[in-house]
Amino acid sequence: MTGRTDPAVAGVPDWIVEEMPPGYQTRLLEIKRLSADLKAMDGIGCVLWETGEALRDAVGTLFAALKCEVDPAPGDRGAIAVGLGASRRLLLVVSGAGSPIQKTNEELARSFQAMQFAGANDRVVLVVNNHPATPPADRPEPILPDALGVLQRMGVDVLTTVTLFRLWRLSLEDQQKVRKALDCLHAQDGGQFLLPAR
């Protein structure tokens, strides 16, 4: 597609829209709307391939798309607080690691730190994106057993970005099922979170 779909960007005068035949402006607006939709979906889809700050931002964007309140969490470096209503929150610690989490990873220390700031109605969730360059179906386990055991004892849930992305896909069909899944995530007392069977 050429740059002529947006007169202001392509160097075409703004007044050309008024001179064009009927339907031109409608098509132009539809292209802009579709481009904005694609950009928004790309912003959510990048939870599958990003790491670091870009992944943290994408996770926040995805939870906002799930119609959750999203705020920075107090006290933790880069944690995200997700409100689920009735004073319940998920405190998300987004991993910067691109490989399976080990017992020695700083993510465990960050999860413990988030636990110290968690209230009675909060659930700490470690969000991991292991092997982001690998298609989701081919990825190995996101966390090694000894690290998972530590997180289970602390009561920290583990949520993969693949599962998070599937929640977003489900929200396009059934928002109620997504809300129930988020309730299950909040209720789970540590360990890897898997989507309930449909």
Order of alpha helices (4+ residues) and beta strands (2+ residues): alpha-alpha-alpha-alpha-beta-beta-beta-alpha-beta-alpha-beta-alpha-alpha-beta
